[in-house]
Amino acid sequence: MKIVLVTDAWQPQVNGVVTTLVELVRELQAVGHEVVVIQPGQFRTRPCPGYAGIDLALFPGRKLVQLMDQAQPDAIHIATEGPLGWAARRYCLRRKKPFTTAFHTKFPEILHAALRVPTAWGYALFRRFHRPSSGVMVPTSGVLEMLRQKGFTHLREWTHGVDTHLFAMAPEPTHYAPLGPLVRPVSLFVGRISYEKNIEAFLELDTPGSKVVCGVGPLEAGLQARYPGVHWLGVLPRHELAQVYAAADVFVFPSRSETFGLVMLEAMACGVPVAAYPVDGPLQVLAESAAGAMDKDLRTAWDSARKLRREDARARAMVFGWGRAAELFVSYLAVLPVAKPTARGDRRGFGQRHAGAVPTGLSQKRHHPVE
């Protein structure tokens, strides 16, 4: 199957949405699907106001139409609600092409935290964006129910996965040389240093040992000045990030507004127990497992997580494979009608586009790329 994936979040951006989409594309390609990614790097861009590191496509409509027409896909998926997402939505509606969408991020909460925009306004806009979608893919049952209560329709529960080869099990906390010797236990945060992550709840925790932060974002400079005793690593290549996870004793996930929380899975895959609030994301990722601890008091959760076995964290992460996530994704896609032959018998695009397609799932033999 040939799939067009339209996204405002793509490399070199560093965040959970980008990681999710890159891994999804890799898995789809590994089982034989062709994926055409339309992303900001193909357009003129400008920085997202108040959100350094995120570049948005500037007036993408005309070029997006050209790219979509050239692709001739079997299915169209719009991953984000940014300028490219709206342009792709308009393209599909004007040409009466079915499409699917995804709800990755609680942007109404981010806009409220950053600019005090009422969340009701944000959800009204998002409800309009997703209304014509044949299927809105949502990462957890908790977020799905929240959106249903807000009037969203055609919701589909779709999980995410983790690369358990890259993020390998460390039976004991390791040593990450660039940090030098650290006082243990080591508490780690990985993610955007931005409004929605509630990172100050982590920074203010009165815990023994050392604190490490890996990530960048609009709050970075101010927080570094206020918390000089914290080890700030910025953005690292993913193979180095795996080493940082493996060196931690506890992974702290302080966000209260996530849709999933992929970084929890990455930490757990390395054997690091998670401390979190009992909110959407941790509730579904940790569930009833012994991979982490949740409490309304983050310090209480941290104390409990310190006592958990690294083997149990790894075991829970192994449940989230990308094969299943990709299979669900394909099953939710709205396959476009096959073009009818012309009166002169021209059958270009008829049948050939669907050669090897697996419209109801990924049933072909899997071939994993070399890590």
Buried (B, 14 or more C-beta within 10 A) or exposed (E): BBBBBBBBBBEEBBBBBBBBBBBBBBBBBBBBBBBBBBBBEBBEBEEBEEBEBBBBBEEBBEBBBEBBEEBBBBBBBBBBBBBBBBBBBEBBEEEEBBBBBBBBBBBBBBBBBBEEBEBEEBBBBBBEBBBEBBBBBBBBBBBBBBBEEBEBEBBBBBBBBBBBEBBBBBEEBBEBEEBEEBEEBBBBBBBBBBBBBBBEBBBEBEBEBBBBBBBBBBBBEEBEEEBEEBBBBEBBEEEBBBBBBBBBBBBBBBBBBBBBBBBBBBBBBBBBBBBBBEBBBBBBBBEEBBBBBBBEEBBEBBBBBBEBEBEBBBBBBEBBBBBBBBBBBBBBBBBBEBBEEEEEEEEEEEEEBBEEBBEEEBEEEEEEEEE
